[in-house]
Amino acid sequence: MIKSFLKKQWLTLTGIILGALGGFLYWKFVGCTTGTCPITSSPINSALWGALMGGLLLSAFKVTAKEKE
């Protein structure tokens, strides 16, 4: 059951992982100097935002059963 889920959702999960890593790295190296930025002032917020964007971006490239036909 878990294997089939991972096989179907691997592209989205990869986007989530890469997005979270990218969001964290953005916070680490660019960040927010004043601390008032709602997304980049915290590493958790930045990683969550990156994970959301990465998941959405890569899920757009997922091929459905109808498109395979």
mmCIF file as gemmi writes it, N, C-alpha and C atoms, coordinates in Angstrom:
data_model
loop_
_atom_site.group_PDB
_atom_site.id
_atom_site.type_symbol
_atom_site.label_atom_id
_atom_site.label_alt_id
_atom_site.label_comp_id
_atom_site.label_asym_id
_atom_site.label_entity_id
_atom_site.label_seq_id
_atom_site.pdbx_PDB_ins_code
_atom_site.Cartn_x
_atom_site.Cartn_y
_atom_site.Cartn_z
_atom_site.occupancy
_atom_site.B_iso_or_equiv
_atom_site.pdbx_formal_charge
_atom_site.auth_seq_id
_atom_site.auth_asym_id
_atom_site.pdbx_PDB_model_num
ATOM 1 N N . MET Axp A 1 ? 0.814 -1.191 0 1 0 ? 1 A 1
ATOM 2 C CA . MET Axp A 1 ? 0 0 0 1 0 ? 1 A 1
ATOM 3 C C . MET Axp A 1 ? 0.862 1.262 0 1 0 ? 1 A 1
ATOM 4 N N . ILE Axp A 2 ? 1.85 1.273 0.852 1 0 ? 2 A 1
ATOM 5 C CA . ILE Axp A 2 ? 2.736 2.445 0.898 1 0 ? 2 A 1
ATOM 6 C C . ILE Axp A 2 ? 3.584 2.519 -0.371 1 0 ? 2 A 1
ATOM 7 N N . LYS Axp A 3 ? 4.02 1.354 -0.854 1 0 ? 3 A 1
ATOM 8 C CA . LYS Axp A 3 ? 4.821 1.345 -2.088 1 0 ? 3 A 1
ATOM 9 C C . LYS Axp A 3 ? 4.032 1.892 -3.264 1 0 ? 3 A 1
ATOM 10 N N . SER Axp A 4 ? 2.753 1.525 -3.355 1 0 ? 4 A 1
ATOM 11 C CA . SER Axp A 4 ? 1.944 2.025 -4.472 1 0 ? 4 A 1
ATOM 12 C C . SER Axp A 4 ? 1.711 3.529 -4.352 1 0 ? 4 A 1
ATOM 13 N N . PHE Axp A 5 ? 1.537 4.018 -3.123 1 0 ? 5 A 1
ATOM 14 C CA . PHE Axp A 5 ? 1.382 5.461 -2.919 1 0 ? 5 A 1
ATOM 15 C C . PHE Axp A 5 ? 2.647 6.204 -3.328 1 0 ? 5 A 1
ATOM 16 N N . LEU Axp A 6 ? 3.796 5.693 -2.877 1 0 ? 6 A 1
ATOM 17 C CA . LEU Axp A 6 ? 5.057 6.335 -3.227 1 0 ? 6 A 1
ATOM 18 C C . LEU Axp A 6 ? 5.32 6.284 -4.723 1 0 ? 6 A 1
ATOM 19 N N . LYS Axp A 7 ? 4.926 5.182 -5.354 1 0 ? 7 A 1
ATOM 20 C CA . LYS Axp A 7 ? 5.131 5.056 -6.798 1 0 ? 7 A 1
ATOM 21 C C . LYS Axp A 7 ? 4.268 6.047 -7.571 1 0 ? 7 A 1
ATOM 22 N N . LYS Axp A 8 ? 3.045 6.281 -7.087 1 0 ? 8 A 1
ATOM 23 C CA . LYS Axp A 8 ? 2.144 7.218 -7.759 1 0 ? 8 A 1
ATOM 24 C C . LYS Axp A 8 ? 2.517 8.674 -7.488 1 0 ? 8 A 1
ATOM 25 N N . GLN Axp A 9 ? 3.005 8.958 -6.301 1 0 ? 9 A 1
ATOM 26 C CA . GLN Axp A 9 ? 3.231 10.341 -5.883 1 0 ? 9 A 1
ATOM 27 C C . GLN Axp A 9 ? 4.705 10.722 -5.803 1 0 ? 9 A 1
ATOM 28 N N . TRP Axp A 10 ? 5.584 9.996 -6.443 1 0 ? 10 A 1
ATOM 29 C CA . TRP Axp A 10 ? 7.013 10.254 -6.284 1 0 ? 10 A 1
ATOM 30 C C . TRP Axp A 10 ? 7.413 11.637 -6.785 1 0 ? 10 A 1
ATOM 31 N N . LEU Axp A 11 ? 6.783 12.099 -7.825 1 0 ? 11 A 1
ATOM 32 C CA . LEU Axp A 11 ? 7.149 13.402 -8.375 1 0 ? 11 A 1
ATOM 33 C C . LEU Axp A 11 ? 6.749 14.531 -7.419 1 0 ? 11 A 1
ATOM 34 N N . THR Axp A 12 ? 5.566 14.443 -6.859 1 0 ? 12 A 1
ATOM 35 C CA . THR Axp A 12 ? 5.113 15.451 -5.905 1 0 ? 12 A 1
ATOM 36 C C . THR Axp A 12 ? 5.963 15.416 -4.641 1 0 ? 12 A 1
ATOM 37 N N . LEU Axp A 13 ? 6.257 14.23 -4.138 1 0 ? 13 A 1
ATOM 38 C CA . LEU Axp A 13 ? 7.073 14.11 -2.931 1 0 ? 13 A 1
ATOM 39 C C . LEU Axp A 13 ? 8.491 14.634 -3.158 1 0 ? 13 A 1
ATOM 40 N N . THR Axp A 14 ? 9.027 14.401 -4.34 1 0 ? 14 A 1
ATOM 41 C CA . THR Axp A 14 ? 10.344 14.949 -4.678 1 0 ? 14 A 1
ATOM 42 C C . THR Axp A 14 ? 10.297 16.475 -4.682 1 0 ? 14 A 1
ATOM 43 N N . GLY Axp A 15 ? 9.226 17.035 -5.231 1 0 ? 15 A 1
ATOM 44 C CA . GLY Axp A 15 ? 9.071 18.487 -5.233 1 0 ? 15 A 1
ATOM 45 C C . GLY Axp A 15 ? 8.967 19.049 -3.831 1 0 ? 15 A 1
ATOM 46 N N . ILE Axp A 16 ? 8.264 18.343 -2.948 1 0 ? 16 A 1
ATOM 47 C CA . ILE Axp A 16 ? 8.133 18.797 -1.559 1 0 ? 16 A 1
ATOM 48 C C . ILE Axp A 16 ? 9.489 18.799 -0.864 1 0 ? 16 A 1
ATOM 49 N N . ILE Axp A 17 ? 10.251 17.734 -1.056 1 0 ? 17 A 1
ATOM 50 C CA . ILE Axp A 17 ? 11.557 17.638 -0.411 1 0 ? 17 A 1
ATOM 51 C C . ILE Axp A 17 ? 12.515 18.693 -0.956 1 0 ? 17 A 1
ATOM 52 N N . LEU Axp A 18 ? 12.58 18.82 -2.27 1 0 ? 18 A 1
ATOM 53 C CA . LEU Axp A 18 ? 13.48 19.817 -2.869 1 0 ? 18 A 1
ATOM 54 C C . LEU Axp A 18 ? 13.043 21.247 -2.533 1 0 ? 18 A 1
ATOM 55 N N . GLY Axp A 19 ? 11.731 21.472 -2.502 1 0 ? 19 A 1
ATOM 56 C CA . GLY Axp A 19 ? 11.232 22.796 -2.146 1 0 ? 19 A 1
ATOM 57 C C . GLY Axp A 19 ? 11.541 23.166 -0.706 1 0 ? 19 A 1
ATOM 58 N N . ALA Axp A 20 ? 11.39 22.205 0.2 1 0 ? 20 A 1
ATOM 59 C CA . ALA Axp A 20 ? 11.706 22.469 1.609 1 0 ? 20 A 1
ATOM 60 C C . ALA Axp A 20 ? 13.196 22.759 1.776 1 0 ? 20 A 1
ATOM 61 N N . LEU Axp A 21 ? 14.02 22.004 1.086 1 0 ? 21 A 1
ATOM 62 C CA . LEU Axp A 21 ? 15.465 22.245 1.141 1 0 ? 21 A 1
ATOM 63 C C . LEU Axp A 21 ? 15.796 23.615 0.56 1 0 ? 21 A 1
ATOM 64 N N . GLY Axp A 22 ? 15.174 23.936 -0.568 1 0 ? 22 A 1
ATOM 65 C CA . GLY Axp A 22 ? 15.412 25.245 -1.179 1 0 ? 22 A 1
ATOM 66 C C . GLY Axp A 22 ? 14.929 26.389 -0.298 1 0 ? 22 A 1
ATOM 67 N N . GLY Axp A 23 ? 13.783 26.215 0.341 1 0 ? 23 A 1
ATOM 68 C CA . GLY Axp A 23 ? 13.282 27.246 1.247 1 0 ? 23 A 1
ATOM 69 C C . GLY Axp A 23 ? 14.195 27.454 2.435 1 0 ? 23 A 1
ATOM 70 N N . PHE Axp A 24 ? 14.696 26.355 2.992 1 0 ? 24 A 1
ATOM 71 C CA . PHE Axp A 24 ? 15.628 26.473 4.112 1 0 ? 24 A 1
ATOM 72 C C . PHE Axp A 24 ? 16.923 27.156 3.695 1 0 ? 24 A 1
ATOM 73 N N . LEU Axp A 25 ? 17.441 26.747 2.533 1 0 ? 25 A 1
ATOM 74 C CA . LEU Axp A 25 ? 18.681 27.368 2.057 1 0 ? 25 A 1
ATOM 75 C C . LEU Axp A 25 ? 18.479 28.843 1.738 1 0 ? 25 A 1
ATOM 76 N N . TYR Axp A 26 ? 17.312 29.203 1.243 1 0 ? 26 A 1
ATOM 77 C CA . TYR Axp A 26 ? 17.011 30.613 0.997 1 0 ? 26 A 1
ATOM 78 C C . TYR Axp A 26 ? 17.027 31.386 2.31 1 0 ? 26 A 1
ATOM 79 N N . TRP Axp A 27 ? 16.418 30.809 3.356 1 0 ? 27 A 1
ATOM 80 C CA . TRP Axp A 27 ? 16.423 31.461 4.676 1 0 ? 27 A 1
ATOM 81 C C . TRP Axp A 27 ? 17.854 31.591 5.196 1 0 ? 27 A 1
ATOM 82 N N . LYS Axp A 28 ? 18.649 30.526 5.007 1 0 ? 28 A 1
ATOM 83 C CA . LYS Axp A 28 ? 20.012 30.497 5.541 1 0 ? 28 A 1
ATOM 84 C C . LYS Axp A 28 ? 20.915 31.531 4.869 1 0 ? 28 A 1
ATOM 85 N N . PHE Axp A 29 ? 20.86 31.641 3.549 1 0 ? 29 A 1
ATOM 86 C CA . PHE Axp A 29 ? 21.816 32.474 2.836 1 0 ? 29 A 1
ATOM 87 C C . PHE Axp A 29 ? 21.281 33.836 2.426 1 0 ? 29 A 1
ATOM 88 N N . VAL Axp A 30 ? 19.973 33.991 2.276 1 0 ? 30 A 1
ATOM 89 C CA . VAL Axp A 30 ? 19.401 35.281 1.899 1 0 ? 30 A 1
ATOM 90 C C . VAL Axp A 30 ? 18.624 35.845 3.073 1 0 ? 30 A 1
ATOM 91 N N . GLY Axp A 31 ? 17.591 35.13 3.468 1 0 ? 31 A 1
ATOM 92 C CA . GLY Axp A 31 ? 16.83 35.451 4.673 1 0 ? 31 A 1
ATOM 93 C C . GLY Axp A 31 ? 16.248 36.846 4.717 1 0 ? 31 A 1
ATOM 94 N N . CYS Axp A 32 ? 16.008 37.285 5.931 1 0 ? 32 A 1
ATOM 95 C CA . CYS Axp A 32 ? 15.416 38.593 6.182 1 0 ? 32 A 1
ATOM 96 C C . CYS Axp A 32 ? 16.226 39.274 7.275 1 0 ? 32 A 1
ATOM 97 N N . THR Axp A 33 ? 16.835 40.377 6.966 1 0 ? 33 A 1
ATOM 98 C CA . THR Axp A 33 ? 17.712 41.031 7.934 1 0 ? 33 A 1
ATOM 99 C C . THR Axp A 33 ? 16.953 41.743 9.048 1 0 ? 33 A 1
ATOM 100 N N . THR Axp A 34 ? 15.728 42.199 8.775 1 0 ? 34 A 1
ATOM 101 C CA . THR Axp A 34 ? 14.987 42.937 9.794 1 0 ? 34 A 1
ATOM 102 C C . THR Axp A 34 ? 14.147 42.043 10.686 1 0 ? 34 A 1
ATOM 103 N N . GLY Axp A 35 ? 13.815 40.84 10.234 1 0 ? 35 A 1
ATOM 104 C CA . GLY Axp A 35 ? 12.985 39.933 11.005 1 0 ? 35 A 1
ATOM 105 C C . GLY Axp A 35 ? 11.497 40.181 10.848 1 0 ? 35 A 1
ATOM 106 N N . THR Axp A 36 ? 11.121 41.092 9.973 1 0 ? 36 A 1
ATOM 107 C CA . THR Axp A 36 ? 9.706 41.409 9.797 1 0 ? 36 A 1
ATOM 108 C C . THR Axp A 36 ? 9.087 40.734 8.577 1 0 ? 36 A 1
ATOM 109 N N . CYS Axp A 37 ? 9.867 40.007 7.818 1 0 ? 37 A 1
ATOM 110 C CA . CYS Axp A 37 ? 9.35 39.322 6.639 1 0 ? 37 A 1
ATOM 111 C C . CYS Axp A 37 ? 8.563 38.096 7.106 1 0 ? 37 A 1
ATOM 112 N N . PRO Axp A 38 ? 7.299 37.964 6.703 1 0 ? 38 A 1
ATOM 113 C CA . PRO Axp A 38 ? 6.494 36.863 7.233 1 0 ? 38 A 1
ATOM 114 C C . PRO Axp A 38 ? 6.953 35.473 6.795 1 0 ? 38 A 1
ATOM 115 N N . ILE Axp A 39 ? 7.559 35.342 5.636 1 0 ? 39 A 1
ATOM 116 C CA . ILE Axp A 39 ? 7.951 34.018 5.16 1 0 ? 39 A 1
ATOM 117 C C . ILE Axp A 39 ? 9.408 33.724 5.475 1 0 ? 39 A 1
ATOM 118 N N . THR Axp A 40 ? 10.293 34.635 5.187 1 0 ? 40 A 1
ATOM 119 C CA . THR Axp A 40 ? 11.72 34.346 5.294 1 0 ? 40 A 1
ATOM 120 C C . THR Axp A 40 ? 12.334 34.698 6.642 1 0 ? 40 A 1
ATOM 121 N N . SER Axp A 41 ? 11.547 35.147 7.611 1 0 ? 41 A 1
ATOM 122 C CA . SER Axp A 41 ? 12.124 35.467 8.913 1 0 ? 41 A 1
ATOM 123 C C . SER Axp A 41 ? 12.34 34.221 9.761 1 0 ? 41 A 1
ATOM 124 N N . SER Axp A 42 ? 11.663 33.122 9.432 1 0 ? 42 A 1
ATOM 125 C CA . SER Axp A 42 ? 11.768 31.883 10.198 1 0 ? 42 A 1
ATOM 126 C C . SER Axp A 42 ? 12.159 30.742 9.269 1 0 ? 42 A 1
ATOM 127 N N . PRO Axp A 43 ? 13.066 29.859 9.701 1 0 ? 43 A 1
ATOM 128 C CA . PRO Axp A 43 ? 13.437 28.737 8.84 1 0 ? 43 A 1
ATOM 129 C C . PRO Axp A 43 ? 12.271 27.766 8.618 1 0 ? 43 A 1
ATOM 130 N N . ILE Axp A 44 ? 11.395 27.639 9.586 1 0 ? 44 A 1
ATOM 131 C CA . ILE Axp A 44 ? 10.248 26.739 9.442 1 0 ? 44 A 1
ATOM 132 C C . ILE Axp A 44 ? 9.28 27.292 8.403 1 0 ? 44 A 1
ATOM 133 N N . ASN Axp A 45 ? 8.952 28.571 8.508 1 0 ? 45 A 1
ATOM 134 C CA . ASN Axp A 45 ? 8.049 29.18 7.523 1 0 ? 45 A 1
ATOM 135 C C . ASN Axp A 45 ? 8.629 29.117 6.118 1 0 ? 45 A 1
ATOM 136 N N . SER Axp A 46 ? 9.9 29.397 6.016 1 0 ? 46 A 1
ATOM 137 C CA . SER Axp A 46 ? 10.546 29.394 4.709 1 0 ? 46 A 1
ATOM 138 C C . SER Axp A 46 ? 10.568 27.986 4.108 1 0 ? 46 A 1
ATOM 139 N N . ALA Axp A 47 ? 10.868 26.977 4.925 1 0 ? 47 A 1
ATOM 140 C CA . ALA Axp A 47 ? 10.895 25.598 4.435 1 0 ? 47 A 1
ATOM 141 C C . ALA Axp A 47 ? 9.494 25.119 4.075 1 0 ? 47 A 1
ATOM 142 N N . LEU Axp A 48 ? 8.483 25.473 4.869 1 0 ? 48 A 1
ATOM 143 C CA . LEU Axp A 48 ? 7.114 25.072 4.559 1 0 ? 48 A 1
ATOM 144 C C . LEU Axp A 48 ? 6.626 25.722 3.271 1 0 ? 48 A 1
ATOM 145 N N . TRP Axp A 49 ? 6.923 26.986 3.094 1 0 ? 49 A 1
ATOM 146 C CA . TRP Axp A 49 ? 6.531 27.68 1.875 1 0 ? 49 A 1
ATOM 147 C C . TRP Axp A 49 ? 7.232 27.061 0.665 1 0 ? 49 A 1
ATOM 148 N N . GLY Axp A 50 ? 8.509 26.767 0.802 1 0 ? 50 A 1
ATOM 149 C CA . GLY Axp A 50 ? 9.241 26.121 -0.284 1 0 ? 50 A 1
ATOM 150 C C . GLY Axp A 50 ? 8.695 24.742 -0.596 1 0 ? 50 A 1
ATOM 151 N N . ALA Axp A 51 ? 8.322 23.983 0.444 1 0 ? 51 A 1
ATOM 152 C CA . ALA Axp A 51 ? 7.75 22.646 0.233 1 0 ? 51 A 1
ATOM 153 C C . ALA Axp A 51 ? 6.424 22.738 -0.504 1 0 ? 51 A 1
ATOM 154 N N . LEU Axp A 52 ? 5.609 23.695 -0.135 1 0 ? 52 A 1
ATOM 155 C CA . LEU Axp A 52 ? 4.324 23.877 -0.805 1 0 ? 52 A 1
ATOM 156 C C . LEU Axp A 52 ? 4.524 24.228 -2.278 1 0 ? 52 A 1
ATOM 157 N N . MET Axp A 53 ? 5.394 25.171 -2.542 1 0 ? 53 A 1
ATOM 158 C CA . MET Axp A 53 ? 5.641 25.594 -3.917 1 0 ? 53 A 1
ATOM 159 C C . MET Axp A 53 ? 6.291 24.479 -4.74 1 0 ? 53 A 1
ATOM 160 N N . GLY Axp A 54 ? 7.237 23.758 -4.155 1 0 ? 54 A 1
ATOM 161 C CA . GLY Axp A 54 ? 7.887 22.657 -4.865 1 0 ? 54 A 1
ATOM 162 C C . GLY Axp A 54 ? 6.915 21.528 -5.182 1 0 ? 54 A 1
ATOM 163 N N . GLY Axp A 55 ? 6.057 21.199 -4.222 1 0 ? 55 A 1
ATOM 164 C CA . GLY Axp A 55 ? 5.062 20.163 -4.451 1 0 ? 55 A 1
ATOM 165 C C . GLY Axp A 55 ? 4.068 20.548 -5.532 1 0 ? 55 A 1
ATOM 166 N N . LEU Axp A 56 ? 3.625 21.79 -5.492 1 0 ? 56 A 1
ATOM 167 C CA . LEU Axp A 56 ? 2.692 22.251 -6.511 1 0 ? 56 A 1
ATOM 168 C C . LEU Axp A 56 ? 3.333 22.296 -7.894 1 0 ? 56 A 1
ATOM 169 N N . LEU Axp A 57 ? 4.568 22.738 -7.94 1 0 ? 57 A 1
ATOM 170 C CA . LEU Axp A 57 ? 5.252 22.856 -9.225 1 0 ? 57 A 1
ATOM 171 C C . LEU Axp A 57 ? 5.456 21.491 -9.872 1 0 ? 57 A 1
ATOM 172 N N . LEU Axp A 58 ? 6.006 20.547 -9.134 1 0 ? 58 A 1
ATOM 173 C CA . LEU Axp A 58 ? 6.294 19.249 -9.737 1 0 ? 58 A 1
ATOM 174 C C . LEU Axp A 58 ? 5.048 18.399 -9.924 1 0 ? 58 A 1
ATOM 175 N N . SER Axp A 59 ? 4.008 18.633 -9.146 1 0 ? 59 A 1
ATOM 176 C CA . SER Axp A 59 ? 2.769 17.87 -9.36 1 0 ? 59 A 1
ATOM 177 C C . SER Axp A 59 ? 2.087 18.281 -10.666 1 0 ? 59 A 1
ATOM 178 N N . ALA Axp A 60 ? 2.422 19.441 -11.176 1 0 ? 60 A 1
ATOM 179 C CA . ALA Axp A 60 ? 1.849 19.883 -12.444 1 0 ? 60 A 1
ATOM 180 C C . ALA Axp A 60 ? 2.372 19.048 -13.617 1 0 ? 60 A 1
ATOM 181 N N . PHE Axp A 61 ? 3.49 18.359 -13.436 1 0 ? 61 A 1
ATOM 182 C CA . PHE Axp A 61 ? 4.075 17.552 -14.498 1 0 ? 61 A 1
ATOM 183 C C . PHE Axp A 61 ? 3.658 16.093 -14.424 1 0 ? 61 A 1
ATOM 184 N N . LYS Axp A 62 ? 2.783 15.751 -13.493 1 0 ? 62 A 1
ATOM 185 C CA . LYS Axp A 62 ? 2.343 14.376 -13.323 1 0 ? 62 A 1
ATOM 186 C C . LYS Axp A 62 ? 1.42 13.986 -14.479 1 0 ? 62 A 1
ATOM 187 N N . VAL Axp A 63 ? 1.635 12.811 -15.036 1 0 ? 63 A 1
ATOM 188 C CA . VAL Axp A 63 ? 0.839 12.307 -16.15 1 0 ? 63 A 1
ATOM 189 C C . VAL Axp A 63 ? -0.305 11.471 -15.596 1 0 ? 63 A 1
ATOM 190 N N . THR Axp A 64 ? -1.522 11.783 -16.004 1 0 ? 64 A 1
ATOM 191 C CA . THR Axp A 64 ? -2.68 11.029 -15.548 1 0 ? 64 A 1
ATOM 192 C C . THR Axp A 64 ? -2.962 9.862 -16.487 1 0 ? 64 A 1
ATOM 193 N N . ALA Axp A 65 ? -3.896 8.994 -16.081 1 0 ? 65 A 1
ATOM 194 C CA . ALA Axp A 65 ? -4.236 7.814 -16.893 1 0 ? 65 A 1
ATOM 195 C C . ALA Axp A 65 ? -4.854 8.231 -18.228 1 0 ? 65 A 1
ATOM 196 N N . LYS Axp A 66 ? -5.652 9.297 -18.236 1 0 ? 66 A 1
ATOM 197 C CA . LYS Axp A 66 ? -6.276 9.769 -19.465 1 0 ? 66 A 1
ATOM 198 C C . LYS Axp A 66 ? -5.237 10.292 -20.461 1 0 ? 66 A 1
ATOM 199 N N . GLU Axp A 67 ? -4.181 10.939 -19.929 1 0 ? 67 A 1
ATOM 200 C CA . GLU Axp A 67 ? -3.149 11.486 -20.805 1 0 ? 67 A 1
ATOM 201 C C . GLU Axp A 67 ? -2.275 10.398 -21.399 1 0 ? 67 A 1
ATOM 202 N N . LYS Axp A 68 ? -2.198 9.242 -20.74 1 0 ? 68 A 1
ATOM 203 C CA . LYS Axp A 68 ? -1.38 8.145 -21.255 1 0 ? 68 A 1
ATOM 204 C C . LYS Axp A 68 ? -1.988 7.499 -22.481 1 0 ? 68 A 1
ATOM 205 N N . GLU Axp A 69 ? -3.312 7.56 -22.6 1 0 ? 69 A 1
ATOM 206 C CA . GLU Axp A 69 ? -4.008 6.905 -23.709 1 0 ? 69 A 1
ATOM 207 C C . GLU Axp A 69 ? -3.81 7.598 -25.017 1 0 ? 69 A 1
